[in-house]
Amino acid sequence: MLQFFRNFFSSRIGVGVTLGFLALIALAFASGDVANNSMFGGVAGGDRVATVGGETLTTADLTRSANSALERIKQNDPTLTMPFFVKQGGVERVLDDLLDRYALGAFGEKVGLRAGHRLIDSEIAMISAFKGADGKFDESIYRQAVAQQNLTDKMVRSDLRQGLLARQILVPATFGLAPSDQQVERYAALLKERRAGSIAVLPSLAYAPKDKPTDKQLEAYYAKNKDNYIRPERRVIRYVTFGAEALGELRKPTEAEIATRYKRDAQKYAASETRTFSQVITPTEAAAKAIAAQASAGTSLEAAAKAKGLAAAKLSSMDKAELAAQTSQDVADAAFAVPAGKIATPRRSNLGWHVMRVDSAVKIDAKPLAAVKGAIAEELATEQRRSALADLTSRLEDSLDEGTSLADAAKEVNGEIKTTAPLTANGAVYGKNGETGPAILAKALSTAFTMEEGEPQIAEIDPGKTFLIFDVAEIVQSAPAPLKDIKNDVTEAWVFAQGSAEARKAADRVLAKVAKGTSLTAALAAEKKPLPPADKVNLGLDDLRKMGQRPPAPIVLLFSMAQGSTKRLEGPDDRGWFIVQLDKITEGKLEKDDPALAMTRQQLAQSISDEYSEQLVKAIRKDVGVVRNEAGITAVRRQLSGE
């Protein structure tokens, strides 16, 4: 979750400016529904969070954008909460992106750049969320989508205008940037270097206190670290499923209905013929006729095609209509005009000239009504069930909209109401490791976490077959767990925290001794603790890449240190401290055609472009003037975090 959060905000320019759609488009429409928040304005601290040039960035803008960003991240982690998002600096990063975008828009207007109505219209028309079934822009879908996001056409157009101005500024400024050969060679050589040293660990438990914490110590630690114990929102869902059994006994199709359907599908039951062919396609008519002549004279079609540098392909069990659809009507007519074993007259399609040999032909007799009566009756019955189910679900939707309860709806479909254990947004049963909610709720779960209590809805689970009526019986909001419920967990965390603090002091002592010439092994032994011996390492960057996307942090530190240096590194979750010592760097050697050079050149070009963009945006901010209202920003942060 944290890694995705970091990745999402890894590039201020990439997320907020270059695309230009942070607040309203990329995060609102492309990622789904924005979390509804009616408190867009009126928070303590004023109604603005900043002014950029002569334009005001309101608390409503920041609140809406933060909600949009959270919704996008929740597509990967549905359990992520706004308090956690705020704690991880999400609001500050969203604000920075907004300030960049507003500054670029203001600067663009200042220097005479424009984004006219027609250009904005074309951008809106290209957004896939606003296209209808025919793939074209649909005005009604656009208006509906904008309204659903609590936006207006003016707001969308303003955001697009700023994004277009940003592109006009940044793209020319970074176009064609390239690193020098010396830069490429230097950085590419780093990919081949090796590093040798030692890594030691000082576990927190080796320095942890033996006595348990007092109640006062535990309460103080819990109060300071309460955010680490936030429980996710969980909901109890009630549901009932139904299908065709809810319809009761339906009438059987009549003889007249069966006869009418047989007549309608007469072509389906008429006599037919399927054929298997060997086919050669040539670019010219002359070549096709030459191959056909040789094949008709006794040479195999395969041999005749091979002599021309071509090959024969098989077409199996095709009727005339299928062959016509795949080739052309002329080709199909010719192929079905000759008996099995013969070569058809070459005919043309969009692919070229076809030489067809009929390998086999299978005739299928016509099917009388008596032979297909049962199948037609079942087909009609299936259609009847689907139509009746559609009518039933439509009636249920109307009645649920009018306030019908889940219990009354269950009676109408003769279904049994089932109740889940408390579920989190990812479908897990709260407090039960590895246990998940009923699979049938998977498609409805995201909707259930947007509903109010006691407002049932209906969902289609298996199209035309299985339906679900569900509501939310209980909502437990995300909040820190009470200390009494997690006392053992907090006690364990306190022990590790105290041990980590002492382990850090020990790490400083070890570093001090090493700096005076003591060996790492001797400095560790001087601690007189049951510490594991230091591990010797000798690695290249190729070894680092083999470790995956997230190599161990001490190894990453090893590759960022100067030769002969020793550093400390905090381990995760207060589990201890690492001492990393780099003894030797062996430089890499590159050949002139080493593929690492091309890869490095491409990566450096992108890095230089990103750096130019970032520096340009900083300069533009300074030029247009950005004034932050810290009181308003704090008010939005507190409001979003639930304070």
C-alpha positions in Angstrom: 0.0 0.0 0.0 2.7 2.5 1.0 4.7 1.6 -2.2 1.7 2.3 -4.4 1.1 5.5 -2.6 4.7 6.6 -3.2 4.6 5.5 -6.8 1.4 7.4 -7.4 3.1 10.7 -6.2 6.5 9.9 -7.6 6.4 12.7 -10.2 4.9 16.1 -9.4 5.1 17.1 -13.0 3.9 13.8 -14.4 0.9 13.5 -12.2 -0.3 17.1 -11.9 1.1 19.2 -14.7 2.1 17.3 -17.9 -1.2 15.6 -18.1 -3.0 18.6 -16.8 -6.1 16.7 -15.6 -5.3 16.1 -11.9 -8.2 17.6 -10.1 -11.1 17.0 -12.4 -10.4 14.7 -15.3 -7.7 12.1 -14.8 -8.7 11.3 -11.2 -12.4 12.0 -11.4 -13.5 10.5 -14.7 -10.8 8.1 -15.6 -10.5 6.5 -12.2 -14.2 6.3 -11.2 -16.5 8.0 -8.8 -15.1 10.8 -6.7 -15.8 10.3 -3.0 -18.7 12.5 -2.1 -17.9 15.3 0.3 -20.4 18.1 0.7 -18.1 20.2 2.9 -16.1 21.7 0.1 -16.0 25.1 1.6 -16.6 27.1 4.8 -13.8 25.4 6.9 -12.0 27.3 9.5 -9.1 29.2 8.1 -10.9 30.8 5.3 -12.1 29.6 1.9 -8.7 29.6 0.2 -5.6 27.6 0.5 -3.4 29.7 -1.8 -3.4 32.4 -4.4 -1.5 31.9 -7.6 -1.0 35.1 -9.6 -4.4 36.6 -9.5 -6.3 33.3 -9.1 -7.5 31.8 -5.9 -7.1 28.1 -5.1 -10.0 27.4 -2.7 -10.5 24.9 0.0 -13.1 23.3 -2.2 -10.5 22.7 -4.9 -8.1 21.1 -2.6 -10.7 18.9 -0.9 -12.1 17.7 -4.2 -8.7 16.9 -5.6 -7.6 15.0 -2.4 -10.8 12.9 -2.6 -10.1 12.2 -6.2 -6.5 11.2 -5.6 -7.6 8.9 -2.8 -10.2 7.2 -5.0 -7.6 6.5 -7.6 -5.2 4.9 -5.1 -8.1 2.9 -3.6 -8.5 1.1 -7.0 -5.4 -0.9 -5.9 -6.1 -0.9 -2.2 -9.8 -0.5 -1.3 -9.0 -0.4 2.5 -7.0 2.8 2.3 -8.6 5.5 4.4 -8.5 9.3 4.2 -6.8 9.7 7.6 -4.0 7.4 6.4 -3.8 9.3 3.1 -3.5 12.6 5.1 -0.9 11.2 7.5 1.3 10.1 4.6 1.4 13.6 3.2 -1.2 13.1 0.5 -2.8 16.5 0.9 0.5 18.3 0.6 1.4 16.4 -2.6 -2.0 17.1 -4.1 -1.6 20.8 -3.2 1.8 21.0 -4.8 0.4 19.5 -8.0 -2.5 22.0 -8.0 -0.1 25.0 -7.4 2.1 23.8 -10.3 -0.9 23.5 -12.6 -2.4 26.9 -11.6 1.0 28.6 -11.9 1.6 27.1 -15.4 -1.9 28.3 -16.5 -1.3 31.8 -15.2 2.2 32.0 -16.8 0.8 30.7 -20.1 -1.8 33.5 -20.2 0.9 36.0 -19.2 3.1 35.2 -22.2 0.2 35.1 -24.6 -0.5 31.4 -25.0 -4.1 30.4 -25.6 -6.3 27.3 -25.4 -9.5 28.1 -27.3 -13.0 26.7 -27.0 -12.5 24.5 -30.1 -9.3 22.9 -28.7 -11.0 22.2 -25.4 -14.0 20.8 -27.2 -11.7 18.3 -29.1 -10.0 17.3 -25.8 -13.4 16.6 -24.2 -14.6 14.6 -27.2 -11.5 12.4 -27.0 -12.1 11.3 -23.4 -13.4 7.7 -23.5 -15.7 8.2 -20.5 -17.8 10.5 -22.6 -18.3 8.2 -25.6 -21.4 6.3 -26.4 -21.9 2.8 -27.7 -21.0 3.9 -31.2 -17.6 5.1 -30.0 -18.5 8.8 -30.6 -18.7 11.6 -28.1 -22.2 11.7 -26.5 -23.3 15.1 -25.1 -25.8 13.5 -22.7 -23.2 11.1 -21.2 -20.8 14.0 -20.7 -23.5 16.1 -18.9 -24.5 13.2 -16.8 -20.9 12.3 -15.9 -20.1 15.9 -15.0 -23.1 16.2 -12.8 -22.4 12.8 -11.0 -18.9 14.2 -10.1 -20.4 17.3 -8.5 -18.7 19.3 -11.2 -19.9 21.8 -13.8 -19.0 22.2 -17.5 -17.2 25.4 -16.6 -15.0 23.7 -14.0 -14.1 20.9 -16.5 -13.2 23.4 -19.2 -11.1 25.5 -16.8 -9.1 22.5 -15.8 -8.6 21.4 -19.4 -7.5 24.9 -20.3 -4.8 24.9 -17.6 -3.6 21.5 -18.7 -3.4 22.5 -22.4 -1.4 25.7 -21.4 0.9 23.5 -19.3 1.6 21.3 -22.3 2.4 24.3 -24.5 5.0 25.4 -22.0 6.6 22.2 -20.9 6.8 20.2 -24.1 8.9 22.8 -26.1 11.1 23.4 -23.0 12.1 19.7 -22.7 11.9 18.6 -26.3 15.1 17.0 -27.7 17.2 17.1 -24.5 20.0 14.5 -24.6 22.9 13.6 -22.3 26.5 14.0 -23.5 28.5 10.9 -24.4 30.7 11.4 -21.3 27.6 11.4 -19.1 26.3 8.2 -20.7 29.6 6.4 -20.4 30.1 7.4 -16.8 26.6 6.4 -15.6 26.6 3.2 -17.8 29.9 2.2 -16.2 28.1 2.3 -12.8 25.9 -0.6 -14.0 29.0 -2.8 -14.2 30.7 -1.9 -11.0 30.9 -4.2 -7.9 30.9 -3.3 -4.3 32.4 -5.3 -1.4 31.8 -4.7 2.3 30.0 -5.9 5.4 26.5 -5.6 6.8 25.8 -6.0 10.5 22.5 -5.9 12.3 21.8 -4.8 15.9 18.3 -6.3 16.8 16.1 -4.3 19.0 15.3 -7.3 21.1 18.9 -7.5 22.1 18.6 -4.1 23.8 14.9 -4.3 24.8 13.9 -3.9 28.5 13.1 -7.1 30.4 10.3 -5.6 32.4 6.8 -4.9 31.0 5.7 -1.3 30.6 3.6 0.4 33.2 0.1 1.4 32.3 1.2 5.0 32.2 4.0 4.2 29.8 1.7 2.1 27.6 -0.9 4.8 27.5 1.6 7.5 26.5 3.1 5.3 23.8 -0.4 4.5 22.4 -1.4 8.2 22.4 1.7 9.1 20.5 1.3 6.3 17.9 -2.4 6.0 17.7 -2.4 6.4 14.0 -0.6 3.0 13.7 -3.6 1.2 15.1 -6.3 2.6 12.8 -8.8 -0.1 12.0 -10.3 -0.1 8.5 -14.0 0.6 7.9 -16.1 -2.5 8.0 -19.6 -3.3 7.1 -22.1 -6.0 7.8 -24.0 -6.8 4.6 -27.4 -8.6 4.3 -28.3 -10.2 1.0 -30.6 -12.5 -0.8 -30.1 -14.2 -4.2 -32.7 -15.3 -6.7 -32.9 -16.6 -10.2 -35.6 -18.3 -12.4 -36.9 -20.2 -9.3 -38.4 -16.9 -8.1 -40.7 -16.9 -11.2 -42.7 -19.9 -10.2 -44.2 -22.1 -12.8 -44.2 -20.5 -16.3 -46.5 -21.6 -19.1 -45.0 -23.8 -21.8 -44.5 -22.5 -25.4 -47.6 -23.3 -27.6 -47.5 -25.3 -30.8 -48.2 -22.1 -32.7 -45.2 -20.3 -31.1 -43.0 -23.3 -32.0 -44.2 -23.3 -35.6 -43.7 -19.6 -35.9 -40.1 -19.8 -34.6 -39.4 -22.7 -37.0 -40.6 -20.7 -39.9 -38.6 -17.6 -38.8 -35.4 -19.7 -38.7 -36.1 -21.8 -41.8 -32.6 -21.1 -43.1 -31.1 -22.6 -40.0 -33.0 -25.9 -40.5 -32.7 -26.1 -44.3 -30.5 -28.5 -46.1 -26.9 -27.4 -46.1 -23.4 -28.4 -47.1 -20.0 -27.8 -45.5 -16.7 -28.2 -47.3 -13.0 -28.5 -46.4 -10.6 -26.8 -48.7 -6.9 -26.4 -49.5 -6.2 -22.8 -50.6 -3.4 -20.9 -52.2 -3.6 -17.1 -52.5 -1.6 -15.4 -55.2 -1.0 -11.7 -55.9 -1.9 -11.9 -59.7 -4.6 -13.7 -61.8 -1.9 -15.1 -64.1 -0.1 -16.9 -61.2 -3.4 -18.2 -59.9 -4.4 -19.6 -63.3 -1.0 -21.2 -63.7 -1.2 -23.0 -60.3 -4.8 -24.1 -61.0 -3.8 -25.5 -64.4 -0.9 -27.5 -62.9 -3.1 -28.8 -60.1 -5.9 -29.8 -62.5 -3.4 -31.6 -64.7 -2.3 -33.9 -61.9 0.3 -32.0 -59.9 -0.7 -31.6 -56.3 -1.8 -28.2 -55.3 0.9 -28.1 -52.6 3.6 -28.9 -55.1 2.4 -26.4 -57.6 2.2 -23.7 -55.0 5.7 -24.5 -53.7 7.2 -24.1 -57.2 5.9 -20.5 -57.1 7.3 -19.9 -53.6 3.9 -20.1 -52.0 2.2 -22.5 -49.6 -1.3 -24.1 -49.3 -3.5 -23.5 -46.2 -6.4 -25.6 -44.9 -10.0 -24.3 -44.4 -12.0 -26.8 -42.5 -15.8 -27.4 -42.3 -17.1 -24.1 -43.8 -20.5 -23.5 -45.4 -20.9 -21.1 -48.3 -21.9 -18.1 -46.2 -18.9 -18.6 -43.8 -16.5 -18.9 -46.8 -18.0 -15.8 -48.4 -17.6 -13.8 -45.2 -13.9 -14.8 -44.9 -13.0 -14.3 -48.6 -15.6 -12.9 -51.1 -18.9 -14.0 -52.6 -17.2 -14.8 -56.0 -14.7 -17.1 -54.3 -17.4 -18.9 -52.4 -19.6 -19.3 -55.5 -16.7 -20.8 -57.4 -15.6 -23.1 -54.5 -19.1 -24.6 -54.1 -19.6 -25.0 -57.9 -17.2 -28.0 -58.3 -17.4 -31.5 -56.8 -15.0 -32.8 -54.1 -11.5 -33.4 -55.3 -11.6 -30.7 -58.0 -9.9 -27.3 -58.4 -12.3 -24.3 -58.5 -11.9 -21.5 -61.0 -9.6 -18.9 -59.4 -11.6 -15.9 -58.1 -10.5 -12.7 -56.4 -11.0 -11.3 -52.8 -9.3 -8.3 -51.0 -6.5 -10.7 -50.1 -5.7 -11.6 -53.7 -6.5 -14.5 -56.1 -7.7 -17.7 -54.6 -7.0 -21.2 -55.9 -9.3 -23.6 -54.1 -9.2 -27.4 -54.0 -12.3 -29.1 -52.5 -10.9 -31.8 -50.2 -14.2 -33.0 -48.9 -17.9 -32.1 -48.9 -20.5 -33.0 -46.2 -24.2 -32.6 -47.0 -26.6 -32.0 -44.1 -30.2 -32.9 -44.7 -33.0 -30.5 -43.9 -34.5 -30.8 -40.4 -38.3 -31.2 -40.2 -40.2 -29.4 -37.5 -40.7 -32.7 -35.6 -37.0 -33.2 -35.3 -36.3 -29.8 -33.7 -39.5 -29.2 -31.9 -38.0 -29.9 -28.5 -35.0 -27.7 -29.0 -37.2 -24.8 -30.2 -39.4 -25.3 -27.2 -36.4 -25.1 -24.9 -35.1 -22.0 -26.7 -38.5 -20.3 -26.3 -38.7 -21.2 -22.7 -35.2 -19.8 -22.0 -36.2 -16.5 -23.7 -39.4 -16.5 -21.7 -37.5 -17.0 -18.4 -35.1 -14.2 -19.3 -37.9 -11.8 -20.2 -39.8 -12.6 -17.0 -36.6 -12.2 -14.9 -36.0 -8.8 -16.6 -39.6 -7.7 -15.7 -39.2 -8.9 -12.1 -35.9 -7.1 -11.6 -37.3 -4.0 -13.1 -40.2 -4.1 -10.7 -37.9 -4.8 -7.8 -35.7 -1.8 -8.7 -38.7 0.5 -8.8 -40.0 -0.8 -5.5 -36.6 -0.5 -3.8 -36.3 3.1 -5.1 -39.7 3.8 -3.4 -38.5 2.5 -0.1 -39.3 -1.3 0.0 -37.2 -3.1 2.6 -34.9 -6.0 2.0 -37.2 -8.2 4.0 -40.2 -7.4 1.7 -38.1 -7.9 -1.4 -36.9 -11.2 -0.1 -40.5 -12.3 0.3 -41.3 -11.3 -3.3 -38.6 -13.6 -4.6 -39.1 -16.4 -2.0 -35.5 -15.9 -0.9 -33.7 -16.3 2.4 -31.8 -13.3 3.8 -28.2 -14.0 4.8 -25.9 -11.8 6.9 -22.2 -11.5 6.6 -19.6 -11.1 9.3 -18.1 -7.6 9.4 -16.2 -7.1 6.0 -13.5 -4.7 5.0 -13.6 -3.0 1.6 -11.4 -5.7 0.0 -13.8 -8.5 1.0 -11.9 -9.8 3.9 -13.7 -10.8 7.1 -12.5 -8.4 9.8 -10.3 -10.0 12.4 -10.1 -13.4 10.7 -6.9 -13.8 8.8 -7.3 -15.5 5.4 -11.1 -15.6 5.7 -13.2 -13.7 3.0 -16.8 -12.9 2.6 -19.2 -14.8 0.3 -17.9 -14.9 -3.3 -21.3 -13.9 -4.6 -20.8 -10.5 -3.1 -17.6 -9.8 -5.0 -19.3 -7.7 -7.7 -21.4 -5.7 -5.3 -18.8 -5.1 -2.6 -17.5 -1.8 -4.0 -21.1 -0.5 -4.2 -21.9 -1.7 -0.7 -19.1 0.5 0.7 -20.8 3.6 -0.8 -24.3 2.9 0.5 -26.1 4.2 3.5 -27.6 1.7 6.0 -30.9 0.2 5.2 -31.1 1.2 1.6 -31.2 -2.0 -0.5 -30.1 -2.3 -4.1 -30.2 -5.0 -6.7 -27.3 -6.3 -8.8 -26.9 -8.8 -11.6 -24.4 -11.4 -10.7 -24.6 -14.0 -13.6 -26.2 -12.1 -16.6 -29.8 -13.2 -17.1 -29.5 -16.0 -14.5 -28.6 -14.9 -11.0 -29.5 -11.6 -9.2 -28.6 -10.2 -5.8 -30.6 -7.9 -3.5 -28.4 -6.5 -0.7 -28.2 -3.7 1.9 -25.8 -2.5 4.6 -27.0 -3.6 8.1 -24.2 -2.0 10.1 -21.3 0.5 9.4 -18.3 0.7 11.7 -16.2 3.7 10.7 -12.4 3.6 10.4 -10.9 4.6 13.7 -8.0 3.7 16.0 -8.6 0.5 18.0 -9.2 1.0 21.7 -6.1 0.3 23.8 -7.9 -2.3 25.8 -8.6 -4.4 22.7 -5.0 -4.3 21.4 -3.0 -4.1 24.7 -0.8 -7.1 23.8 0.0 -5.6 20.3 0.8 -2.2 21.8 3.0 -3.8 24.5 5.0 -5.7 21.9 5.4 -2.5 19.9 6.5 -0.6 23.0 9.2 -3.2 23.7 10.5 -3.0 20.2 10.4 0.8 20.2 12.4 0.9 23.5 14.9 -1.6 22.2 15.2 0.3 18.9 16.1 3.5 20.7 18.9 1.6 22.6 20.0 -0.2 19.5 20.5 3.2 17.8 22.7 4.3 20.6 24.6 1.1 20.2 24.9 1.7 16.5 26.4 5.1 17.2 28.9 3.6 19.5 29.9 1.0 16.9 30.3 3.8 14.3 32.4 5.8 16.6 34.8 2.9 17.3 35.0 2.1 13.6 35.8 5.8 12.8 38.8 5.5 15.2 40.2 2.4 13.4 38.5 -0.5 15.3 37.3 -3.3 13.0 33.6 -3.7 12.7 33.8 -7.2 14.2 35.7 -5.9 17.3 33.3 -3.0 17.7 30.3 -5.4 17.7 32.0 -7.7 20.2 32.5 -4.7 22.5 28.8 -4.4 22.9 28.7 -7.7 24.8 25.3 -8.6 23.4 24.2 -11.7 21.5 24.6 -10.0 18.2 24.8 -11.9 14.9 28.2 -11.6 13.1 28.5 -9.1 10.2 27.8 -10.6 6.8 30.4 -10.1 4.0 28.9 -9.0 0.7 30.4 -8.6 -2.8 27.7 -7.6 -5.3 27.2 -5.9 -8.6 24.2 -4.0 -9.9 23.2 -7.1 -11.9 22.8 -8.9 -8.5 20.8 -6.0 -7.2 18.3 -6.2 -10.2 17.9 -10.0 -9.6 16.6 -9.2 -6.1 13.4 -7.7 -7.7 11.8 -4.3 -7.5 12.5 -3.8 -3.8 16.0 -5.0 -2.8 16.9 -5.0 0.9 17.4 -1.5 2.2 21.0 -2.2 3.4 22.0 -3.4 0.0 20.5 -0.2 -1.6 22.5 1.9 0.9 25.7 0.0 0.0 25.3 1.2 -3.6 25.0 4.8 -2.6 28.0 5.1 -0.2 31.5 6.3 -0.7 34.3 3.8 -0.6 35.8 3.4 2.9 32.7 4.8 4.7 30.4 3.2 7.3 26.8 4.2 7.9 23.9 3.2 10.0 20.4 2.4 8.8 17.1 2.0 10.7 15.4 -1.3 10.1 11.6 -1.5 9.5 9.0 -1.5 12.3 11.5 -0.7 15.1 13.1 -4.2 14.6 16.7 -2.9 14.8 19.5 -1.0 13.1 21.9 -2.0 10.4 25.6 -1.0 10.1 26.7 -0.9 6.5 30.5 -0.7 5.7 31.8 -0.3 2.2 35.3 -1.5 1.8 35.9 -1.4 -2.0 34.4 -0.3 -5.3 35.5 -2.1 -8.4 34.7 0.1 -11.4 32.9 -1.5 -14.4 34.3 -1.7 -17.9 32.2 -1.2 -21.0 32.6 -2.2 -24.7 31.7 0.3 -27.4 28.6 -1.7 -28.4 27.5 -2.6 -24.9 23.6 -2.4 -24.7 23.9 -0.7 -21.3 25.0 2.5 -23.2 21.7 2.8 -25.2 19.6 2.0 -22.1 21.5 4.6 -20.0 21.2 7.2 -22.7 17.4 6.8 -22.8 17.0 6.9 -19.0 19.3 9.9 -18.6 17.3 11.8 -21.4 14.1 11.2 -19.4 15.7 12.2 -16.1 17.1 15.4 -17.7 13.7 16.2 -19.2 12.0 15.7 -15.8 14.6 17.9 -14.1 14.2 20.7 -16.6 10.5 20.5 -16.2 10.7 20.7 -12.4 13.1 23.6 -12.4 11.1 25.5 -15.0 7.9 25.1 -12.9 9.8 26.4 -9.8 10.9 29.4 -11.7 7.3 30.0 -13.1 5.9 29.7 -9.5 8.3 32.4 -8.5 7.5 34.6 -11.5 3.7 34.5 -11.1 3.7 34.6 -7.3 2.4 31.8 -5.1 1.1 32.7 -1.6 0.0 29.8 0.7 -2.6 30.2 3.3 -1.4 27.8 6.0 -4.5 28.2 8.1 -6.7 27.1 5.2 -4.4 24.2 4.3 -4.4 23.0 7.9 -8.2 23.3 8.1 -8.6 21.1 5.0 -6.1 18.6 6.4 -7.9 18.4 9.7 -11.3 18.2 8.1 -10.3 15.3 5.7 -8.6 13.4 8.5 -11.8 13.5 10.6 -10.4 15.8 13.3 
